[in-house]
Amino acid sequence: MSQPLINAESAAAEIAKRSGVPAHDVALVMGSGWVSATDALGTPKFECDAHELPGFLAPAVEGHSGKVRSYEIIENGKTVRVLVFLGRTHLYEGKGMEPVVHGVRTAVKAGCKVVVLTNACGGINTNYKVGQPVLIRDHISLTAASPLEGANFVDLTDLYSKRIRAIVKGEDESLAEGVYVHWRGPTYETPAEILMMRGMGADLVGMSTVPEAIAAHALGAEVLGISLVTNAAAGVTGEKLNHEEVIAAGKAAADRMGKLLKNVIPKLV
């Protein structure tokens, strides 16, 4: 077993020990501005700072609290254990790929069969409105970076699970689906780069999610990606972009997304 997976197993074992939960079912990774969406999940059964666990780093970006929580959702006599990561490490932080995907690897080693990845993103598709959630159906990576090494050939045809997307759309049929571009950052894209992405068939652009999706899928988990359009991408409206706008739009949509996640999670496993 590779050292990154050994580290993930150590972190998962520590979570099980501290939380008293031998195994979790679903993992949620909450992106910028999404933290308050977890309020709809109820009171956590366990919480700690992520950097207290093996392999995790303290958060470096506003809007990411750096907490790990364990929730219990009970519906129709069925109990689902949910492991929540309030924040993530991004590739643009310059700390390498392993810290970026350590959370989802830990989640899978903790028993999670489904990994839900959320993010704040720019809307390239002009039909999208600020505050609109969009399900990711596919992605384009412009980072030339993968969490996998060596002759590890993984099929990504159904990376963003069709089964799970159908369940979520059954809960909210108004949800759109789109193609997400992974942009390394930390600079936002130029208007010319957005035109290039649109020509490629992209609907959304952001600085996270794709490495985590690949890492979780490679370990056998089903992946759901949900983007929250927090701003129009560069050049779409002519307005400048800023991180404060991203955070504010995320918080404004948190209630709706929290309720959606609570209703959907028991149906995913």
Helices and strands as residue ranges (DSSP letters): H 3-19, E 26-30, G 35-41, E 46-49, G 50-52, E 67-75, E 78-86, G 91-93, H 97-109, E 114-123, E 133-141, H 162-171, E 176-182, H 191-200, E 204-206, H 210-218, E 222-232, H 243-252, H 254-268
